[in-house]
Amino acid sequence: MRKAPLIILTLVVVFLSVVVGVLIHRARTPRAIPSEPAATNADYRLKQVRLQETGRDGSRWQLDAEYSETFEEQNTTAMKKVTIKVDQPSKSTTSARSWTVTGDEGDLNQETKDVELRGHVVLLSSDGLRLETERLRWDAEAQRAWTTEPVTIYRAGAVVRGTGFESRVAEEATSVKGRVRATFKRGAPAEPVAPGRP
Protein backbone atom coordinates (compact mmCIF):
# COMPACT_ATOMS: atom_id res chain seq x y z
CA MET A 1 0.00 0.00 0.00
CA ARG A 2 2.84 2.41 0.78
CA LYS A 3 4.32 1.82 -2.69
CA ALA A 4 1.20 3.10 -4.54
CA PRO A 5 1.56 6.78 -3.46
CA LEU A 6 5.30 6.62 -4.19
CA ILE A 7 4.67 5.27 -7.72
CA ILE A 8 2.01 7.94 -8.37
CA LEU A 9 4.35 10.66 -7.10
CA THR A 10 7.15 9.34 -9.34
CA LEU A 11 4.84 9.32 -12.40
CA VAL A 12 3.67 12.90 -11.67
CA VAL A 13 7.30 14.08 -11.36
CA VAL A 14 8.25 12.35 -14.64
CA PHE A 15 5.20 13.85 -16.39
CA LEU A 16 5.99 17.36 -15.12
CA SER A 17 9.63 16.96 -16.17
CA VAL A 18 8.57 16.03 -19.72
CA VAL A 19 6.13 18.97 -19.93
CA VAL A 20 8.72 21.45 -18.63
CA GLY A 21 11.35 20.05 -21.02
CA VAL A 22 9.00 20.46 -24.02
CA LEU A 23 8.13 24.04 -23.02
CA ILE A 24 11.80 24.98 -22.60
CA HIS A 25 12.66 23.44 -25.98
CA ARG A 26 9.85 25.36 -27.71
CA ALA A 27 10.90 28.61 -26.04
CA ARG A 28 14.49 28.20 -27.30
CA THR A 29 13.51 27.21 -30.86
CA PRO A 30 13.31 30.34 -33.06
CA ARG A 31 9.84 31.02 -34.40
CA ALA A 32 9.30 31.12 -38.13
CA ILE A 33 8.95 34.73 -39.14
CA PRO A 34 6.77 35.43 -42.19
CA SER A 35 9.11 35.84 -45.10
CA GLU A 36 9.67 39.42 -46.19
CA PRO A 37 11.95 40.23 -49.07
CA ALA A 38 15.53 40.88 -48.04
CA ALA A 39 16.51 44.43 -47.27
CA THR A 40 17.38 46.34 -50.41
CA ASN A 41 18.21 49.89 -51.41
CA ALA A 42 14.68 50.48 -52.77
CA ASP A 43 13.23 53.98 -52.36
CA TYR A 44 9.74 52.61 -51.64
CA ARG A 45 8.38 49.24 -50.54
CA LEU A 46 4.65 48.60 -50.84
CA LYS A 47 2.24 45.73 -50.25
CA GLN A 48 -0.98 45.14 -52.20
CA VAL A 49 -0.22 47.43 -55.16
CA ARG A 50 -2.84 48.45 -57.74
CA LEU A 51 -2.12 50.68 -60.76
CA GLN A 52 -4.71 51.63 -63.38
CA GLU A 53 -4.48 53.57 -66.61
CA THR A 54 -6.76 54.38 -69.55
CA GLY A 55 -5.22 54.85 -73.00
CA ARG A 56 -6.16 57.42 -75.62
CA ASP A 57 -7.88 54.71 -77.66
CA GLY A 58 -10.13 53.78 -74.71
CA SER A 59 -8.10 50.71 -73.73
CA ARG A 60 -7.67 50.16 -70.01
CA TRP A 61 -5.10 48.23 -68.02
CA GLN A 62 -4.85 47.38 -64.37
CA LEU A 63 -1.78 45.98 -62.63
CA ASP A 64 -2.02 44.27 -59.23
CA ALA A 65 0.97 43.01 -57.27
CA GLU A 66 1.28 41.41 -53.86
CA TYR A 67 4.47 43.35 -53.16
CA SER A 68 6.61 45.96 -54.91
CA GLU A 69 9.87 47.88 -54.55
CA THR A 70 10.46 51.13 -56.41
CA PHE A 71 13.92 52.28 -57.51
CA GLU A 72 13.58 55.91 -58.57
CA GLU A 73 17.10 56.29 -59.95
CA GLN A 74 16.54 53.36 -62.35
CA ASN A 75 12.89 54.40 -62.91
CA THR A 76 11.87 50.79 -62.21
CA THR A 77 9.41 48.99 -59.95
CA ALA A 78 10.12 45.34 -59.08
CA MET A 79 7.02 43.31 -58.23
CA LYS A 80 6.00 39.90 -56.83
CA LYS A 81 2.85 37.90 -57.66
CA VAL A 82 1.75 40.09 -60.55
CA THR A 83 -1.63 40.17 -62.34
CA ILE A 84 -2.27 42.45 -65.32
CA LYS A 85 -5.73 42.91 -66.86
CA VAL A 86 -6.11 44.63 -70.23
CA ASP A 87 -9.43 45.63 -71.82
CA GLN A 88 -9.35 46.69 -75.46
CA PRO A 89 -12.46 48.44 -76.83
CA SER A 90 -14.16 47.19 -79.97
CA LYS A 91 -13.10 48.62 -83.30
CA SER A 92 -15.26 48.71 -86.40
CA THR A 93 -13.81 45.38 -87.59
CA THR A 94 -13.29 43.57 -84.28
CA SER A 95 -15.21 43.08 -81.06
CA ALA A 96 -13.94 44.12 -77.63
CA ARG A 97 -11.27 41.83 -76.18
CA SER A 98 -9.58 41.40 -72.83
CA TRP A 99 -6.48 39.67 -71.49
CA THR A 100 -5.33 38.62 -68.06
CA VAL A 101 -1.63 37.88 -67.52
CA THR A 102 -0.11 36.50 -64.33
CA GLY A 103 3.49 35.90 -63.29
CA ASP A 104 5.55 35.18 -60.17
CA GLU A 105 7.53 38.41 -60.49
CA GLY A 106 8.10 41.29 -62.85
CA ASP A 107 9.53 44.74 -63.53
CA LEU A 108 7.68 47.87 -64.61
CA ASN A 109 9.44 50.82 -66.24
CA GLN A 110 7.62 53.78 -64.70
CA GLU A 111 8.31 56.14 -67.59
CA THR A 112 7.58 53.94 -70.61
CA LYS A 113 5.11 51.52 -68.90
CA ASP A 114 7.06 48.61 -70.41
CA VAL A 115 6.64 45.42 -68.37
CA GLU A 116 8.58 42.17 -68.08
CA LEU A 117 7.01 39.19 -66.27
CA ARG A 118 8.97 36.12 -65.15
CA GLY A 119 8.13 32.74 -63.65
CA HIS A 120 5.01 30.72 -64.54
CA VAL A 121 3.66 33.39 -66.87
CA VAL A 122 0.12 32.62 -68.05
CA LEU A 123 -1.90 34.75 -70.48
CA LEU A 124 -5.65 34.16 -70.85
CA SER A 125 -7.67 35.98 -73.50
CA SER A 126 -11.42 36.54 -73.69
CA ASP A 127 -11.53 34.66 -77.00
CA GLY A 128 -10.31 31.38 -75.46
CA LEU A 129 -6.54 31.52 -75.94
CA ARG A 130 -4.15 30.40 -73.19
CA LEU A 131 -0.41 31.05 -73.44
CA GLU A 132 2.20 29.68 -71.01
CA THR A 133 5.88 30.66 -70.84
CA GLU A 134 8.56 31.57 -68.31
CA ARG A 135 9.12 35.17 -69.45
CA LEU A 136 6.96 37.67 -71.31
CA ARG A 137 7.81 41.26 -72.23
CA TRP A 138 5.49 44.13 -73.18
CA ASP A 139 6.53 47.24 -75.12
CA ALA A 140 3.77 49.76 -74.36
CA GLU A 141 4.57 52.23 -77.15
CA ALA A 142 4.79 49.62 -79.90
CA GLN A 143 1.98 47.54 -78.31
CA ARG A 144 4.17 44.50 -78.76
CA ALA A 145 4.30 41.39 -76.53
CA TRP A 146 7.11 38.88 -77.03
CA THR A 147 9.28 36.19 -75.52
CA THR A 148 12.36 34.26 -76.61
CA GLU A 149 11.57 31.47 -74.12
CA PRO A 150 9.71 28.24 -75.00
CA VAL A 151 5.98 28.90 -75.29
CA THR A 152 2.84 26.72 -75.27
CA ILE A 153 -0.46 27.99 -76.67
CA TYR A 154 -3.83 26.28 -76.14
CA ARG A 155 -6.94 27.11 -78.17
CA ALA A 156 -10.05 25.17 -79.25
CA GLY A 157 -8.53 21.69 -79.01
CA ALA A 158 -5.19 22.74 -80.51
CA VAL A 159 -1.84 22.91 -78.71
CA VAL A 160 1.00 24.83 -80.34
CA ARG A 161 4.56 24.80 -78.97
CA GLY A 162 7.44 26.97 -80.10
CA THR A 163 10.68 28.55 -78.91
CA GLY A 164 9.45 32.13 -79.02
CA PHE A 165 6.40 34.30 -79.54
CA GLU A 166 5.55 37.78 -80.79
CA SER A 167 2.26 39.64 -80.96
CA ARG A 168 1.72 43.16 -82.31
CA VAL A 169 -1.67 44.15 -80.95
CA ALA A 170 -2.25 47.25 -83.10
CA GLU A 171 -1.49 45.27 -86.29
CA GLU A 172 -3.36 42.18 -85.05
CA ALA A 173 -0.34 40.09 -86.06
CA THR A 174 0.88 37.11 -84.02
CA SER A 175 3.65 34.61 -84.71
CA VAL A 176 5.17 31.63 -82.93
CA LYS A 177 8.94 31.46 -83.42
CA GLY A 178 11.51 28.71 -83.82
CA ARG A 179 10.69 25.06 -84.34
CA VAL A 180 6.89 24.91 -84.06
CA ARG A 181 4.93 21.80 -83.13
CA ALA A 182 1.11 21.71 -83.25
CA THR A 183 -1.25 19.03 -81.95
CA PHE A 184 -4.95 18.96 -82.80
CA LYS A 185 -7.54 17.04 -80.80
CA ARG A 186 -10.04 15.03 -82.83
CA GLY A 187 -13.63 16.03 -82.43
CA ALA A 188 -12.73 19.48 -81.11
CA PRO A 189 -14.83 22.21 -82.65
CA ALA A 190 -13.08 23.96 -85.49
CA GLU A 191 -12.73 27.64 -84.75
CA PRO A 192 -11.48 29.72 -87.62
CA VAL A 193 -8.83 32.22 -86.56
CA ALA A 194 -8.29 35.37 -88.59
CA PRO A 195 -4.73 35.57 -89.91
CA GLY A 196 -2.46 37.34 -87.47
CA ARG A 197 -5.11 37.51 -84.74
CA PRO A 198 -3.95 36.64 -81.18
N, C-alpha and C positions, 0 to 999 in steps of 0.2 A: 504494500500500500504506500509506503514512503517513497518508493521509486517512481510512482506515477506523477506526482507533482514535480519531481526533479526532471523527468523526461519532458513534461510539458514546458517547463521553464527553459530547458535546453533548446527545444524546438522554436519557442518564441524568440530566444536570443539569436538563433541561426537565421530565422525569418527576418528579423529586424536588421541583422548584419547584411543580408542580401539586398534588402530594400535600400538601406543607406549606401551601400556600394554602388547600386545602379544609379541612384540620384547623384552621387559624387561624379560618376563617370559621365553622365549626361551634362552636368554643369561644366565639366572641363572640355567636353567636345565642342568645337566651334560650330555655331549655328550657320546653316546655309543662308547666305544673304542673297536676295533677289539680284540677278545679274544685271548690272548697269554697264553700258559701254565704258571702256577704259578711259581714263582722263586724257583729254586731247587739248590742243591749242585752239579749239573752236571758239568763235566769238559768241555764238548763241547755241544753246541746247534746248530742244523743245520735245514734249511728248504730245501725242495725239494731234498731228498737224493736218490742216485742211487748207488747200489753196484752190481758188476758183477763178476762171477767166472766161470772158466771152469775146470771140473774134469778130472782126469787121463783117465777115460773111454770115454771122449768126451762129457759128459753131461755138460750142461750149466745152470746156474741159474742167475736170475736178481731180485734184491729186490729194490722196489721203496717205499718211504715213504714221506708223506707230511711234516713230522716234526720228528726230533729225538733228543735225549739227550744221551750223552755217559758218562758212569761212569767207569773211567779207573781202579779204585781200585777193583771194582766188575767184571771188564771185560765184561760189559753188555751195550747194547744200547737199550734204550726204544724208541718205535716208535708209531706214530699215522697215521691212514689211510694207511695201508700197502697193497702192491700188490707184490706177488712173482710169477715169471714165471720160469718154469723148462722145459728144452728140453732134452729128453733122446734119444740118437742115436739108430738106429735100430741094433738089434743083429741078428744072423743068424736065430733065430726062431721067432723073433717078429719084427714088423715094428716100426719106430720111433714114439714116443709119446710125448705129452707135457701137462703140467698142468698149470693152473693159479689159485692162491689162494689169496683171499682178506680178510681183517679183519679190525675192527675199530682201534685196537692197538696191539702191540706185543713187544716181547723182543728178542734180538739176542745176543747169547754168542759169543763174538768176537774171542775167541780162538778155540772153537769146531765147530762153525757155527750152533749150535743147535738153533732152533727158536720155540717160542710159540706165537700163535695168539689168540686174544680174541675179542669177540663181533661181531656178525653177520658174522661168518666165512663161506665163500663159496668157494668150490673147483670145478673147471670145468676142465674136461679132454678132450683131442682131440678125444677120442673115444666115446663121448656122455654121460659121467657120470657127475652128479652134486651131490655134497655132501654139506649139511648144518648142522652146529653145532655152539655152542657158544665158544668152545675152541679147538684148534688143536695144537699138539706138533710135532716137527720134530727132530729126532736124526740123525745128518748128518753122523756119522761114521757107524752106523748100518743101515742107509737108512730105517728108520722106522718112519711112521706117525701114531699117535694114539690120541684118546680122551676117557675120561671116562664120558663125557657129552652126553645127548641125541643127536642122529644123525638121519638125514633123507637123503636117497639116492634115486635119480631119474635116471632111465635109461630105454629107449625103452619101455615106457608104464608101467613100474613097479615102485612102490614106496616101499622102505624098510625102516622101522623105528626100531631103537634099542637104547640101553642105553650106547653104547660104540662102538669103532671102532679101528681096527688096520690093517695097511698095511705094509708089508715088501717088498719094491720095488725090491731089488736084487733077492729075492726068488719068486717074483710074487705071493705072498700069501696075501689074504685079508680076514678079518673076521669082522662080525658085532656082537657085544657082547650083553649080557643080554637077556631080553625078546624081541624077534624079531617079528615084524609084517610086512607082505608083502601084497601089493595090486597090482593086475594085471588088466590092462585096456583091455577090449575085443576089438578085431580087431586091436590091436597094433601089429606091425611086430615083430615076434619072432627073437631075436638076440642071438645066442648061445654065452655064455661067458665061456672062458676057466677056469677050476677050479683054484681058487686062484688068478685070474687076476683082477686088480683094474679097 
